[in-house]
Amino acid sequence: MLEIDRQVVLAFYQRLQKVVAVLEMKVFGSRARGDASIESDLDVFIKVDVMDRSLRKKIIDVAWDVGFEYDRVISTFIVTEQQLKTGAVGASPLMAKIAQEGITV
């Protein structure tokens, strides 16, 4: 992962902590692998305790604000602990990919 992407993720994480307690956060996808193009987004997995529509919007707003400042599109994949344990998302191929290539923040 490029140093600028690390800076973006750190800024995103710090601001996000003011909105919600983040249980886990990982960067995945092309920027984590180091094969991103200039147009690639920054994929971020975020695990939280609880989620509702209002909180989801706040997280997306923070991602937009930080991304705008750093000229990056931050794409969020937000899940709860419960969804990972009992929902289909826990068994999804995307979660396997995040576990394989994700870089913990």
Summary of the structure (lengths in Angstrom):
residues: 105
radius of gyration: 13.1
end to end distance: 11.7
largest distance: 37.0
contacts: 303
relative contact order: 0.21
helix: 52%
strand: 22%
